[in-house]
Amino acid sequence: RSMTKNYAKRAIEERSADQASIVVVAENLGRAVERGAPFAAEMAALKRLGAQNERLATLEAQAAKGVLSQAAVVDGFKAVKPAIVAALTPKPAPADAPAAESYWQRAAQGLASFVRIRKVGDKPAAEADLTPIETALARNDTDGALAAWTQLPDAGKAVSQDWAAAARQRAEAQRAARGLVADSIALLNKAK
């Protein structure tokens, strides 16, 4: 009997040690996701330790190369912002100038096609549409930035699809990594 108790006790201790190791490796994986670094070694270690979690499948595709860091998501948005603004800026209609116009009228029409007069501090409508995305990115809220991105007109979304796909990949990996850590901790607490 005492031998059976010893085996049972040892099995429980080994499971607890494995579960504690899973928590540590899951934390390391989460940090790798935050840095934008590959996390294939952490994924392999989790599998070796017997981690069973549906979140691992979400992370599997990005493990070898990692996902973009938050700084890279922000930089990517800054790079695509001019294209979004251009896509959202209304194009002036070509004006057919009657021959009887004076030189000054034609000059004023020409200037009006590329000069806009606004109040100080006013943003063009296209840039104002991007403010919620920029605000969310400044708060490191990739999900919030993506939610704001979905509110853009189709022309703005069309020129920024690649950025949105990369940002979405990061957001999904962050959620999966955080959930993996939380689930691992919950299992560790349950094992005791």
C-alpha positions as CSV (number, residue, x, y, z in Angstrom):
1,R,0.0,0.0,0.0
2,S,2.7,2.5,0.9
3,M,4.4,1.8,-2.4
4,T,1.2,2.6,-4.3
5,K,0.9,5.9,-2.3
6,N,4.5,6.8,-3.1
7,Y,3.9,6.2,-6.8
8,A,0.7,8.3,-6.7
9,K,2.4,11.0,-4.8
10,R,5.4,11.0,-7.2
11,A,3.0,11.1,-10.2
12,I,1.2,14.1,-8.8
13,E,4.5,15.9,-8.1
14,E,5.7,15.2,-11.6
15,R,2.5,16.5,-13.1
16,S,2.8,19.7,-11.0
17,A,6.4,20.1,-12.1
18,D,5.4,19.7,-15.7
19,Q,2.5,22.1,-15.4
20,A,4.8,24.7,-13.7
21,S,7.2,24.2,-16.6
22,I,4.4,24.7,-19.1
23,V,3.5,28.0,-17.3
24,V,7.1,29.2,-17.6
25,V,7.4,28.3,-21.3
26,A,4.0,29.8,-22.1
27,E,5.2,33.1,-20.4
28,N,8.3,33.0,-22.6
29,L,6.2,32.4,-25.7
30,G,4.1,35.4,-24.7
31,R,7.2,37.6,-24.4
32,A,8.4,36.4,-27.8
33,V,5.1,37.4,-29.4
34,E,5.3,40.8,-27.8
35,R,8.8,41.3,-29.1
36,G,7.9,40.1,-32.6
37,A,10.4,37.3,-32.3
38,P,10.1,33.7,-33.5
39,F,8.7,31.2,-30.9
40,A,9.2,27.8,-32.5
41,A,11.4,26.6,-29.6
42,E,8.8,27.5,-27.1
43,M,6.1,25.7,-29.1
44,A,8.2,22.6,-29.4
45,A,8.9,22.7,-25.6
46,L,5.2,23.0,-24.9
47,K,4.4,20.0,-27.0
48,R,7.2,18.0,-25.4
49,L,5.8,18.9,-21.9
50,G,2.4,17.7,-23.0
51,A,0.6,21.0,-23.2
52,Q,-2.8,20.5,-24.8
53,N,-4.6,23.7,-25.7
54,E,-6.5,24.8,-28.7
55,R,-4.6,28.1,-28.6
56,L,-1.4,26.3,-29.7
57,A,-3.0,25.7,-33.1
58,T,-3.6,29.4,-33.5
59,L,0.1,30.1,-32.8
60,E,1.5,27.2,-34.9
61,A,1.5,29.1,-38.2
62,Q,3.5,32.0,-37.0
63,A,6.0,30.1,-34.7
64,A,8.9,29.9,-37.1
65,K,9.0,33.6,-38.1
66,G,7.0,35.3,-35.3
67,V,4.5,38.1,-35.7
68,L,5.1,41.8,-36.1
69,S,6.1,43.7,-33.0
70,Q,3.9,46.6,-31.9
71,A,6.5,49.0,-33.1
72,A,6.4,47.3,-36.6
73,V,2.6,47.5,-36.7
74,V,2.8,51.3,-35.9
75,D,5.6,51.8,-38.5
76,G,3.6,49.9,-41.0
77,F,0.6,52.1,-40.5
78,K,2.7,55.2,-40.8
79,A,4.0,53.9,-44.1
80,V,0.6,53.2,-45.5
81,K,-1.1,56.3,-44.1
82,P,-0.2,58.6,-47.1
83,A,-1.8,56.0,-49.5
84,I,-5.0,55.9,-47.3
85,V,-5.2,59.7,-47.1
86,A,-4.7,59.9,-50.9
87,A,-7.4,57.3,-51.4
88,L,-9.9,59.1,-49.1
89,T,-9.2,62.6,-50.4
90,P,-11.8,63.8,-52.8
91,K,-10.4,64.6,-56.2
92,P,-11.4,68.0,-57.6
93,A,-13.6,67.9,-60.6
94,P,-11.9,69.3,-63.7
95,A,-13.2,72.8,-64.4
96,D,-14.0,73.8,-68.0
97,A,-12.9,77.4,-68.1
98,P,-14.9,79.5,-70.4
99,A,-12.7,81.5,-72.8
100,A,-14.0,84.8,-71.5
101,E,-12.4,84.4,-68.0
102,S,-9.8,86.8,-67.0
103,Y,-6.2,85.7,-66.2
104,W,-6.9,86.1,-62.5
105,Q,-10.0,83.9,-62.6
106,R,-8.0,81.2,-64.3
107,A,-5.1,81.5,-61.8
108,A,-7.5,81.3,-58.9
109,Q,-9.1,78.2,-60.3
110,G,-5.7,76.6,-60.8
111,L,-4.7,77.3,-57.3
112,A,-8.0,76.0,-55.9
113,S,-7.2,72.6,-57.3
114,F,-4.3,72.1,-55.0
115,V,-4.6,74.7,-52.2
116,R,-7.3,74.3,-49.5
117,I,-7.9,77.0,-46.9
118,R,-8.8,75.6,-43.4
119,K,-8.9,76.8,-39.9
120,V,-5.7,76.3,-37.9
121,G,-5.7,72.9,-36.3
122,D,-8.4,71.4,-38.6
123,K,-7.4,68.2,-40.1
124,P,-8.6,67.2,-43.6
125,A,-11.5,64.8,-43.5
126,A,-9.3,61.9,-44.7
127,E,-6.8,62.4,-41.9
128,A,-9.6,62.8,-39.3
129,D,-10.8,59.4,-40.3
130,L,-7.5,57.9,-39.3
131,T,-7.3,59.5,-35.8
132,P,-9.1,56.6,-34.0
133,I,-6.6,54.2,-35.6
134,E,-3.6,56.3,-34.5
135,T,-5.0,56.8,-31.0
136,A,-5.5,53.0,-30.6
137,L,-1.9,52.3,-31.9
138,A,-0.5,54.9,-29.5
139,R,-2.2,52.9,-26.6
140,N,-0.7,49.6,-27.9
141,D,-4.3,48.5,-28.7
142,T,-4.0,46.6,-31.9
143,D,-7.6,45.2,-31.6
144,G,-8.9,48.8,-31.2
145,A,-6.9,50.0,-34.2
146,L,-8.3,47.1,-36.3
147,A,-11.9,47.9,-35.1
148,A,-11.3,51.6,-36.2
149,W,-9.8,50.4,-39.5
150,T,-13.0,48.5,-40.3
151,Q,-14.9,51.9,-40.2
152,L,-12.8,53.3,-43.0
153,P,-14.4,53.8,-46.4
154,D,-13.7,51.0,-48.8
155,A,-11.1,53.0,-50.7
156,G,-9.0,53.4,-47.5
157,K,-9.3,49.8,-46.6
158,A,-8.4,48.7,-50.1
159,V,-5.0,50.3,-50.0
160,S,-4.2,49.1,-46.5
161,Q,-5.3,45.4,-46.6
162,D,-1.7,44.2,-46.1
163,W,-1.2,46.3,-43.0
164,A,-4.6,45.1,-41.6
165,A,-3.7,41.4,-42.2
166,A,-0.4,41.8,-40.4
167,A,-2.0,43.7,-37.5
168,R,-4.8,41.0,-37.3
169,Q,-2.1,38.3,-37.2
170,R,-0.4,40.0,-34.3
171,A,-3.7,40.6,-32.4
172,E,-4.7,36.9,-32.8
173,A,-1.3,35.8,-31.6
174,Q,-1.4,38.1,-28.6
175,R,-4.8,36.8,-27.6
176,A,-3.8,33.2,-28.0
177,A,-0.5,33.7,-26.0
178,R,-2.3,35.5,-23.2
179,G,-5.0,32.8,-23.1
180,L,-2.4,30.1,-23.1
181,V,-0.7,31.6,-20.1
182,A,-4.0,32.0,-18.2
183,D,-5.1,28.5,-19.0
184,S,-1.7,27.1,-17.9
185,I,-1.9,28.9,-14.6
186,A,-5.4,27.7,-14.0
187,L,-4.3,24.1,-14.6
188,L,-1.4,24.5,-12.3
189,N,-3.7,25.8,-9.5
190,K,-6.0,22.9,-10.2
191,A,-3.2,20.3,-10.0
192,K,-2.4,21.2,-6.4
